[in-house]
Amino acid sequence: MLKTVQIISSMIGIMLSIYGLMTHDYRLNFLMILFLGLFMLTLGINEFRREKIIWLVSSRGIYLFGLCVHSKLRIISLKS
């Protein structure tokens, strides 16, 4: 179950980033960051199960950073 969420979220994030690069339309960047952050969260959960603390902390840190950036981009896109 967690592996499928990881694969789906990474594929959606990559497809949104390719779309943004090809069309130069960056209005969907907040969704890309959200899905890549979800990918990092599932990666951190997998590393927690394997008891690898260093990768767990880095994955959760990247997820939190992505969540902060996502909220800032969402606020900016709503204003314009």
Residue frames as qw, qx, qy, qz and C-alpha x, y, z in Angstrom:
[[0.000, 0.886, 0.464, 0.000, 0.00, 0.00, 0.00],
 [0.276, -0.845, 0.094, 0.448, 2.70, 2.47, 0.99],
 [0.461, -0.180, 0.590, 0.638, 4.83, 1.51, -2.00],
 [0.283, 0.589, 0.643, 0.399, 1.96, 2.29, -4.40],
 [0.101, -0.957, -0.228, 0.148, 1.38, 5.71, -2.76],
 [0.432, -0.615, 0.340, 0.565, 5.10, 6.38, -3.10],
 [0.423, 0.105, 0.667, 0.604, 5.16, 5.46, -6.79],
 [0.161, 0.766, 0.576, 0.237, 1.97, 7.35, -7.65],
 [0.191, -0.936, -0.109, 0.275, 2.99, 10.52, -5.82],
 [0.424, -0.474, 0.440, 0.633, 6.44, 10.53, -7.43],
 [0.374, 0.317, 0.691, 0.532, 5.00, 9.99, -10.90],
 [0.052, 0.891, 0.444, 0.079, 2.46, 12.81, -10.48],
 [0.324, -0.837, 0.092, 0.432, 5.17, 15.13, -9.16],
 [0.446, -0.233, 0.573, 0.647, 7.50, 14.33, -12.04],
 [0.294, 0.547, 0.666, 0.413, 4.74, 14.75, -14.63],
 [0.062, -0.950, -0.289, 0.100, 3.78, 18.14, -13.18],
 [0.370, -0.693, 0.287, 0.548, 7.40, 19.29, -13.25],
 [0.421, 0.069, 0.669, 0.609, 7.82, 18.16, -16.87],
 [0.165, 0.781, 0.570, 0.195, 4.60, 19.99, -17.77],
 [0.198, -0.928, -0.074, 0.307, 5.90, 23.17, -16.16],
 [0.426, -0.471, 0.471, 0.612, 9.24, 22.95, -17.92],
 [0.379, 0.269, 0.713, 0.525, 7.73, 22.28, -21.33],
 [0.074, 0.782, 0.537, 0.307, 4.98, 24.92, -21.25],
 [0.259, 0.203, -0.247, 0.911, 6.65, 27.52, -18.98],
 [0.508, -0.563, -0.230, -0.610, 3.38, 27.58, -17.03],
 [0.332, 0.168, -0.757, 0.537, 4.37, 27.46, -13.37],
 [0.518, -0.382, 0.059, -0.763, 0.93, 27.83, -11.82],
 [0.921, -0.209, -0.247, -0.216, 0.89, 24.15, -10.81],
 [0.408, 0.471, -0.648, 0.439, 4.22, 24.22, -8.97],
 [0.432, -0.396, 0.509, -0.631, 2.49, 24.10, -5.60],
 [0.946, -0.003, 0.064, -0.319, 0.94, 20.74, -6.54],
 [0.749, 0.433, -0.460, 0.200, 4.29, 19.44, -7.75],
 [0.071, 0.493, -0.639, 0.586, 5.91, 20.34, -4.45],
 [0.706, -0.254, 0.326, -0.575, 3.00, 18.78, -2.54],
 [0.973, 0.132, -0.098, -0.159, 3.28, 15.46, -4.35],
 [0.615, 0.455, -0.524, 0.374, 7.06, 15.33, -4.13],
 [0.227, -0.476, 0.554, -0.644, 6.74, 16.14, -0.41],
 [0.879, -0.127, 0.173, -0.425, 4.28, 13.27, -0.04],
 [0.863, 0.334, -0.364, 0.107, 6.82, 11.05, -1.78],
 [0.265, 0.505, -0.604, 0.557, 9.47, 12.12, 0.73],
 [0.574, -0.370, 0.395, -0.615, 7.07, 11.47, 3.62],
 [0.977, 0.026, -0.015, -0.213, 6.42, 7.91, 2.45],
 [0.674, 0.460, -0.476, 0.328, 10.16, 7.45, 1.94],
 [0.093, -0.522, 0.564, -0.634, 10.71, 8.57, 5.54],
 [0.815, -0.226, 0.245, -0.475, 8.10, 6.12, 6.81],
 [0.938, 0.237, -0.250, 0.026, 9.85, 3.30, 4.95],
 [0.429, 0.502, -0.549, 0.512, 13.18, 4.27, 6.47],
 [0.462, -0.465, 0.430, -0.621, 11.57, 4.36, 9.92],
 [0.964, -0.054, 0.031, -0.257, 10.51, 0.77, 9.41],
 [0.835, 0.337, -0.316, 0.300, 14.09, -0.13, 8.47],
 [0.624, -0.728, -0.083, 0.273, 15.35, 1.80, 11.54],
 [0.580, 0.215, 0.096, 0.780, 17.65, 4.10, 9.56],
 [0.198, -0.783, -0.387, 0.445, 17.37, 7.28, 11.61],
 [0.234, -0.390, 0.257, 0.853, 19.54, 9.56, 9.44],
 [0.010, -0.191, -0.684, -0.704, 17.40, 9.07, 6.34],
 [0.178, -0.670, -0.719, 0.047, 14.24, 9.32, 8.43],
 [0.219, -0.698, -0.209, 0.649, 15.21, 12.75, 9.78],
 [0.123, -0.266, 0.427, 0.856, 16.32, 14.07, 6.38],
 [0.041, -0.363, -0.795, -0.484, 13.17, 12.81, 4.63],
 [0.188, -0.754, -0.601, 0.186, 10.90, 14.37, 7.23],
 [0.232, -0.584, 0.004, 0.778, 12.86, 17.61, 7.09],
 [0.063, -0.029, 0.598, 0.799, 12.51, 17.77, 3.32],
 [0.111, -0.560, -0.791, -0.218, 8.79, 17.01, 3.65],
 [0.210, -0.761, -0.412, 0.454, 8.30, 19.86, 6.14],
 [0.176, -0.413, 0.268, 0.852, 10.28, 22.25, 3.94],
 [0.004, 0.196, 0.746, 0.637, 8.16, 21.27, 0.94],
 [0.152, -0.679, -0.716, 0.052, 4.99, 21.76, 2.96],
 [0.192, -0.684, -0.158, 0.686, 6.08, 25.29, 3.93],
 [0.084, -0.228, 0.499, 0.832, 6.96, 26.16, 0.34],
 [0.026, -0.407, -0.841, -0.356, 3.67, 24.66, -0.85],
 [0.123, -0.762, -0.564, 0.293, 1.65, 26.85, 1.52],
 [0.149, -0.592, 0.104, 0.785, 3.57, 29.98, 0.47],
 [0.050, -0.040, 0.683, 0.727, 3.10, 29.23, -3.25],
 [0.051, -0.555, -0.820, -0.130, -0.58, 28.50, -2.71],
 [0.114, -0.765, -0.352, 0.527, -1.09, 31.86, -0.97],
 [0.108, -0.447, 0.354, 0.814, 0.78, 33.70, -3.75],
 [0.021, 0.159, 0.807, 0.569, -1.23, 31.96, -6.50],
 [0.054, -0.679, -0.725, 0.105, -4.53, 32.84, -4.78],
 [0.114, -0.697, -0.130, 0.696, -3.59, 36.54, -4.62],
 [0.003, -0.381, 0.485, 0.787, -2.88, 36.83, -8.34]]
